[in-house]
């Protein structure tokens, strides 16, 4: 499907900024000029400018128009779009365990002093004091919660709170629809077990979060990797073709909002098409919305589940990145599989502890949570820009970079087919850890990519680490 006109117009000027044709501090053509030059409507021109503004490339100045921001990102081109017409690799049993085990074992042997692989912000980014006070109040008000198991789907107070919060993502669910889990990864595990079995094929994005690939492998299922855009997310056209050529696909797993590791955000029209396509094919869609609440701006991103009218989407989320990483609290909305999911959750791990659920619910109910999210988004945006600047300054010519509109992850394409395994091992000897691209696929397609976290504020130590990493990538270390 062809990109919307405003996105094509934005891409035209995005490339002009990246290449230096439009230099930092220079003025963008006015909206009226864009209308005249490109024969588009005022609405389309404004949408294009807002898209560039969301990317941190331009800013609006009162009564003066749009100006290109001073940013080192202009030196780097974005990561290439995938070829959605490529012949898909055969569905294969996931062999990712050895790669992840190697990553963990070597990290244990050489503990890093700078960790660019960790995708959780430090404790000072979260409302630790508010969580502590909420936990103390929960124990004081409900001491029996320490001696009594919670209901098997989760505490009613938390489920009611989550149902209200789900409205922000466009999801209309009742508390009875919600199942509380031990993080999002357990929710994904249970969802896959509910709709598929050993030997079945699961369509996943390519690249995909290695934790998901581990789950698929541990369940004896096969992963079919679908081309995924760093800008728009999973290719609906490629998925449609996969349905026609792979009759054994039993489920699709997607991260439409702030994909890990790409950072892509699927446009709403594509989310609607994706939900409709899976419904027509009678194939369950499993949605991971771990990072969605961390998107830039005040307007919440809509989940794909918002377009689900028949219960075909299983929605999974967690507090791991947004509120309380230490709580390991996740949740899911099971649609037509709710009863089976609840049974599988009970069999797998029994209910989560009641006291943490009560504390989390209290914080989620408060306006302090909204203020925290706003501060966290601003903080992460500053850190993303700082990290992007540092990579642009210190990495070798030919490096490409995907900088998302939210979250805490950057996807780096290294020049000259540099091995991510070699870079990981050399950097670790210098006390620096990155996530090698080879962990995000069952193939070797991302061998020359790195996932770099910007979860920590930029500092002299991080600047020096990026400089060292740039030398390693350039083969000068």
WONORWO-V103230 format. One record per backbone hydrogen bond with DSSP energy under -0.5 kcal/mol. NH is the residue of the N-H (numbers start at 0). CO is the residue of the C=O. Records with the same first field share a line. If there is no record, write none. Layout:
NH=CO, CO
This chain:
6=3
7=3
8=4
9=5
10=6
11=7
12=8
13=9
14=10
15=11
16=12
17=13
18=14
19=15, 16
20=15
21=15
22=20
24=67
25=22
27=65
33=29
34=30
35=31
36=32
37=33
38=34
39=34
44=40
45=41
46=42
47=43
48=44
49=45
50=46
51=47
52=48
53=49
54=50
55=52
56=51
57=51
58=66
60=64
63=60
64=60
66=58
67=25
68=56
70=68
73=70
74=71
75=72
76=398
83=81
85=82
91=222
93=220
99=95
100=96
101=97
102=98
103=99
104=100
105=101
106=102
107=103
108=104
109=105
112=430
113=430
115=113, 432
121=454
124=121
125=122
127=125
130=126
131=127
132=128
133=129
134=130
135=131
136=132
137=133
138=134
139=135
140=136
141=137
144=141
145=142
146=143
147=143
153=150
158=154
159=155
160=156
161=157
162=158
163=159
164=160
165=161
166=162, 163
167=164
168=165
169=166
170=165
171=169
172=170
176=173
177=174
178=331
179=152
180=329
182=180
185=181
186=182
187=183
188=184
189=185
190=186
191=187
192=188
193=189
194=190
195=191
198=219
199=196
200=247
201=221
202=250
203=223
204=252
205=225
206=439
207=439
211=208
212=208
213=209
214=210
215=211
216=212
217=213
218=214
219=216
220=215
221=199
222=91
223=201
224=222
225=203
227=205
228=232
232=228
234=226
235=233
238=234
239=235
240=236
241=237
242=238
243=239
244=240
245=241
248=245
249=200
250=200
251=283
252=202
253=285
257=255, 263
258=263
260=258
262=258
264=230
265=255
269=266
270=266
271=267
272=268
273=269
274=270
275=271
276=272
277=273
278=274
279=275
280=276
281=278
282=277
283=249
284=311
285=251, 283
286=284, 313
287=253
288=286, 315
293=290
294=291
295=404
299=297
302=168
305=302
306=303
307=304
308=306
313=284, 311
314=312, 332
315=286
316=330
318=328
322=318
323=318
326=323
327=323, 324
329=180, 327
330=316
331=178
332=314
333=176, 331
335=310
336=333
337=334
340=336
341=337
342=338
343=339
344=340
345=341
346=342
347=343
348=344
349=344, 345
356=352
357=353
358=354
359=355
360=356
361=357
362=358
363=359
364=360
365=361, 362
368=362, 365
369=365
370=366
371=367
372=368
373=369
374=370
375=371
376=372
377=373
378=374
379=375
380=376
381=377
382=378
383=379
384=380
385=381
386=382
387=383
388=384
389=385
390=386
391=387
392=388
393=389
394=390
398=395
399=412
400=76
401=410
402=400
403=401, 408
404=262
406=293
409=451
410=401
411=409, 449
412=399
413=411, 447
416=413
417=414
419=446
422=418
423=419
424=420
425=421
426=422
427=423
428=424
429=425, 426
430=427
431=426
432=113
434=450
435=433
436=448
438=435
439=436
440=437
446=443
448=445
449=411
450=434
451=409, 449
452=115, 450
453=407
462=458
463=459
464=460
465=461
466=462
467=463
468=464
469=465
470=466
471=467
472=468
473=469
474=471
475=470
